[in-house]
Amino acid sequence: MDLKNPAGEYEKPAAFDANLVNRQSRQIAEFPEKLECCISGFNQDQMSTLTLPGKWTVAQVVHHLADSHMNALLRLKLALTEDNPSIKPYPEWLWAELADGINPDVGPSLEILRGIHRRFSQVLDSVDETSASRTYYHSELQRKVPVYEIPALYSWHGMHHLAHIELLKKDRGW
């Protein structure tokens, strides 16, 4: 198994596929429950355990998911309502070290994920072929990102981090 990508490599879709976006929207809607189930019963020490050597703790991963997926929803909405808006990348590794990022209490981030994912899925369910071709400009990637790539990336992103936590649980016998 690839420890770097236990959920597999991200596969960028080549074009809009309504069925694929629908499946990804369902995955996004269901993700918070899967994450909560995975970490249910974790104590403070478990939440403070590194998922991989030199990487983030379980708590930092959960907080990162809330931060990242908040940004994803905003990027989606900007792409749907503006003409190729430029989005601002953020230093996720620095955000993970802020007071809220290192806090082992992930309750607030789980609440954010529940709400964000519900809204994310609602917006994705309205995406059609015309709106799917709208874009935002990602300065870090130096390219336009079409709306149809957003559900692919963030459905994968959630499962990517969930797989790291599941590997840790298995490795530690939790």
N, C-alpha and C positions, 0 to 999 in steps of 0.2 A: 504494500500500500504506500502511496505517495503521501508522506507526512505534510508536505507543503500544501498539497491540494487534495485532501482526502475525499472531497465531494466531486473530484474531477476538475479538469481545466475548464475555465469559462469559455463558452462557445458563442461568439458574437453572431447573431443572425444576419444573413445576407440581405434579407428583404422582409417586408411586413408579411406576417402570416397570422390571420385572425384567430385561428385555432390555437396557435402557439401562445399568442398574447393572452388568450382566455385561460389557458392552463397556467401560465406564469402568474396571472392575476390571482387565481385560486391559491397557488403556492404562497404568494405574498400574503393573502388573507389568512391562511392557516399557520403561517410561520410563528407568530407570537405564542400560540398554544403549544407548538412543538418545543420551542425554546423553554417555556415555563415548565413543561413536563420534564424536560431533560435536567433542569437544575433544581427541580422540586426537592426540598429537604436538604439542600446544601447548607452547611454551616459557614461561619465567617472564615474559618481556615480554608475550607474548600473553595470558597469564592475568591480567596486571596492566592490560590495556587496558579502558577504559570501553566498556560495551556501547552506551550512548547518552550524549550529552553531559550532564554533570551527574548521571549515574546511577551504578550500581555497575560494578565491574570484572567480568570473566568469573569470576574466583575468588570474588568476593563473591556473585555470583549463585548459584554452585554451593553455597557455604556456606549461603546463605539458603534454598535449596531443601531442604537437609538439616534446617535449623532448623524451617522451616515445616512440612515433611511429618512430622517427629517430632511436632510439636504436633498435626497433623491426626490421626495415628493415636491419640494419647492422647485427643483430643476424641471421636473415634469410639467408643473403648472406654468412656469415661465415659458417653456417651449411651446405650450399649447396656447398661450395668450400674447406672446410677443414674437417679433420677427427675428429669429436666430439670436436670442440674447446671449451675451457673454456671461458665463457663470464663474464664480470665484472658487478656486480650489481652497481647501483648508488643511492645516497641518495636523492630520489625525493623530500622529504619534505624540504631538505636544498636547492636544486636547485630552488624550488618554492619561496624561500626567497631572491634569488640573484636579482640584479638590473633588469635584463630582466624578471624575474619571477613575480615581483610585478608591473611592468609597465602596466597601464590600456590600452595602445595602443597594441592591439593584431594583428595588420596588418601583421607584419613580421611573426608571428607564423601561421597565416592563410595561408600566401604564402608558408611557409615550409610544412604545412599539404597538400596543393594542390599538390605540387611536390612530396613529399614523398609518398602520397597515390597513385598517378598515377604510380610511379615506383614500389611501393609495389605490386599493383595489376598486373602489367606487369610480375613481377617475379613469383608471385603466379600462374598466368595463365600457366606458364611453368612447374609447379610441376606435376610430374607423380608418380606412385606408388613407383618407385625406389627412386626418390629424396625425396619423402615424409617421408621415413623411416630414412633419415639422421638425425643427432642429434647435439645439442650443450649441453655442461654441464653447468648447472646453479648452482653455488656454494651456493647461498642463499637457493635454494630449495633442494640442495644436490641430484640432479638427472639429468639424461639425458632428454632433451626435444626434441621430434621428430618434424620435420618440419610441419607435419600436425596439430600440436597443435597451431602453431603460428597464422594462420588466425582466428582460433576459438577465441583465447584469445583477439586479437586486434580488431576484429570486435565487440566483446562484450564490450571491454574496452571503445571504442569510444561511443557506445550507452549508456553505464553505466553513463559516465560523461554528455552526452547530456541530459539524463533523469533528472539528478540533476538540470541542468540549466532550463529545461522545467518546472520542479516542482516549481522552484523559480519564474519563469515568471507567472505561474498560481497563485501562492500564493500572489504575489505582484500586480497582475492585469496589468502586462506590456504588 
